[in-house]
């Protein structure tokens, strides 16, 4: 049988090696060829800066070049994968883990981490418009999810995620009739990646879909 080609897309401040438990499960249970990229300014990359549209472009080009059928993405890697779909990437399946879809939430979370106030929030919003000619909302799925073909999606999120509220996943579930959701509790934003049950459920979903 032909191998299913899977791309792993990590989140902000993350790296591909965070998917070790999921990769282990996939290799044990299915016929997969698994690729991973450390995006610019992450992991083993030698670059020192990046942003969502660059990551989306990398995902898009890699998926087309290597005929990727499935992407498993965490956090901002999920947001970038969705944006890659918007700009023309073709996929059969997309697994999104703790993925932000609401720009307001992303900016608010960033400001909280910096202990920054309203002026910083306004600066970020203004800078995005100045550099890209579009408001920050246009780069997150809240603004374009209805335009995407409803491919098969598995949405994994933890109810106690303090970095990306679970309401972000609801945006995708409500817009895509081919989406399934699986909520965990007590794993937070990153421990979800190394949980045995999450890895099992993910591999099981892929094998059945």
C-alpha angles and dihedrals in degrees: 000000000000116000119250109237113225128185121202115213116191128204136247111306087008137112138209093256089071087078093064096117094047091046090050091053094047093050091050096048108031150025100263136154104204125201129186134187129198099215122224113293090016137096113333094350116124094212120102104208142027143156139207099272092051091051090047090052091050091050092047094050094044093048092051095044096049098033094241113193099183135032124197108196137179128206112314089008086065092050089050092048091053090049089049088057089052092055094049113283116147122216139163098208137014126193112196120193120192092336124178116226101162116078093201090058092049094052093044092050091049092050092049091054090052092042085235128155141218095295091060091048091052091046091055092049093048093046092053091053091046094051102037105023092234135085117259090249090069091067095056128073095248088078101045111018091107090059095057125093106254099247122176110286135182113199117201120184139152119234090221096051105139095183099052117021116227090240086078090067091049088065089064096041093053093049101044122059089193094059125106125193130212117185125197130192130221098012099099125197104318109016087069087075094065100039115121096218093048091051091047094049091047093051091045092052092050092050092052097044 
